[in-house]
Amino acid sequence: MQSLSPKIIRRSDPTRVEIEWSDGRTSVYTPALLRGLCPCAQCVSEATGKRTIDPARVPADLQQADLAMVGNYAITMRFSDGHHTGIFTFEYLRANDPQGA
């Protein structure tokens, strides 16, 4: 992987988050995808590492708000279902790019 560093993080509307990476690639994430990938302790068992939320059950019309940086390594946001504890590292986002790695 050439780069994990975002040049631009864009929340163009409540239904998408775009990241333009320093290597020129652009990744587009829907809130439903991000919610299904949430790595927090509520969504992934700390004991087993097993996902406790079924991504197929996340509503497709989910929205996000309050997108914010976490240090220089991640973003966080609030989802319209009330969930807000996920921290999405840039490495994790790039590894889960919906357009492929």
Backbone hydrogen bonds in HBPLUS format (Angstrom, degrees):
<---DONOR---> <-ACCEPTOR-->    atom                        ^
c    i                          cat <-CA-CA->   ^        H-A-AA   ^      H-
h    n   atom  resd res      DA  || num        DHA   H-A  angle D-A-AA Bond
n    s   type  num  typ     dist DA aas  dist angle  dist       angle   num
A0022-SER N   A0005-SER O   2.85 MM  17  5.71 150.2  1.94 166.4 171.7     1
A0007-LYS N   A0020-GLU O   2.66 MM  13  5.61 160.2  1.70 155.1 162.3     2
A0008-ILE N   A0020-GLU O   3.20 MM  12  5.08 159.8  2.24 136.3 141.7     3
A0020-GLU N   A0008-ILE O   2.82 MM  12  5.08 166.4  1.84 153.5 158.2     4
A0010-ARG N   A0018-GLU O   2.75 MM   8  5.00 170.3  1.76 155.1 158.6     5
A0018-GLU N   A0010-ARG O   2.77 MM   8  5.00 173.4  1.77 157.5 159.6     6
A0016-ARG N   A0013-ASP O   3.38 MM   3  5.96 168.3  2.39 124.9 123.0     7
A0064-GLN N   A0014-PRO O   2.99 MM  50  5.14 150.3  2.08 133.9 143.4     8
A0017-VAL N   A0029-TYR O   2.84 MM  12  5.15 149.7  1.93 149.5 158.5     9
A0029-TYR N   A0017-VAL O   2.81 MM  12  5.15 168.4  1.82 155.1 159.1    10
A0019-ILE N   A0027-SER O   2.83 MM   8  5.19 159.5  1.87 151.4 157.9    11
A0027-SER N   A0019-ILE O   2.83 MM   8  5.19 161.3  1.86 150.4 154.6    12
A0021-TRP N   A0025-ARG O   2.77 MM   4  5.35 165.9  1.79 172.0 174.9    13
A0024-GLY N   A0021-TRP O   2.94 MM   3  5.48 159.9  1.98 122.0 124.1    14
A0034-LEU N   A0030-THR O   3.03 MM   4  6.35 168.7  2.05 157.2 159.7    15
A0035-ARG N   A0031-PRO O   2.78 MM   4  5.91 161.1  1.81 153.1 158.6    16
A0036-GLY N   A0032-ALA O   3.00 MM   4  6.11 156.3  2.06 143.2 149.5    17
A0037-LEU N   A0033-LEU O   3.00 MM   4  6.24 130.5  2.25 141.3 155.2    18
A0037-LEU N   A0034-LEU O   3.11 MM   3  4.98 131.8  2.35  92.6 106.0    19
A0038-CYS N   A0035-ARG O   3.26 MM   3  5.08 158.9  2.31  98.8 105.1    20
A0043-CYS N   A0040-CYS O   3.03 MM   3  5.41 138.7  2.21 106.2 117.6    21
A0044-VAL N   A0040-CYS O   2.91 MM   4  6.06 134.8  2.12 151.4 165.5    22
A0052-THR N   A0043-CYS O   2.65 MM   9  5.02 162.9  1.68 129.7 135.8    23
A0045-SER N   A0050-LYS O   2.84 MM   5  5.38 164.2  1.86 155.9 150.8    24
A0049-GLY N   A0045-SER O   2.73 MM   4  4.97 143.9  1.86 132.8 143.5    25
A0057-ARG N   A0054-ASP O   2.82 MM   3  5.45 157.2  1.87 122.4 129.9    26
A0058-VAL N   A0055-PRO O   3.27 MM   3  5.39 165.3  2.30 105.6 109.9    27
A0062-LEU N   A0059-PRO O   3.21 MM   3  5.55 155.6  2.27 118.3 117.5    28
A0080-SER N   A0063-GLN O   2.82 MM  17  5.20 147.7  1.93 149.3 147.7    29
A0065-ALA N   A0078-ARG O   2.79 MM  13  5.26 148.2  1.89 153.8 163.0    30
A0078-ARG N   A0065-ALA O   2.87 MM  13  5.26 178.3  1.87 158.6 158.4    31
A0068-ALA N   A0076-THR O   2.89 MM   8  5.42 158.2  1.94 154.4 157.3    32
A0076-THR N   A0068-ALA O   2.87 MM   8  5.42 148.1  1.97 153.4 162.0    33
A0070-VAL N   A0074-ALA O   2.80 MM   4  4.97 158.4  1.84 135.6 131.2    34
A0073-TYR N   A0070-VAL O   3.32 MM   3  6.37 163.2  2.35 145.9 148.0    35
A0074-ALA N   A0070-VAL O   3.27 MM   4  4.97 136.4  2.47 141.9 147.5    36
A0090-PHE N   A0073-TYR O   2.89 MM  17  5.89 154.9  1.95 148.0 147.4    37
A0075-ILE N   A0088-PHE O   2.99 MM  13  5.35 152.2  2.07 133.6 139.3    38
A0088-PHE N   A0075-ILE O   2.88 MM  13  5.35 166.2  1.90 170.5 168.6    39
A0079-PHE N   A0083-HIS O   2.82 MM   4  5.32 172.5  1.82 168.1 170.5    40
A0082-GLY N   A0079-PHE O   2.89 MM   3  5.50 156.3  1.94 123.9 126.9    41
A0093-LEU N   A0089-THR O   2.90 MM   4  6.21 162.4  1.93 155.6 160.5    42
A0094-ARG N   A0090-PHE O   2.92 MM   4  6.06 163.8  1.94 150.7 155.0    43
A0095-ALA N   A0091-GLU O   2.98 MM   4  6.13 155.6  2.04 144.5 151.5    44
A0096-ASN N   A0092-TYR O   3.03 MM   4  6.18 131.1  2.27 139.3 151.8    45
A0096-ASN N   A0093-LEU O   3.15 MM   3  5.09 133.2  2.38  93.8 106.6    46
A0097-ASP N   A0094-ARG O   3.32 MM   3  5.08 150.9  2.41 110.5 106.3    47
A0100-GLY N   A0097-ASP O   2.93 MM   3  5.34 162.5  1.96 117.8 122.1    48
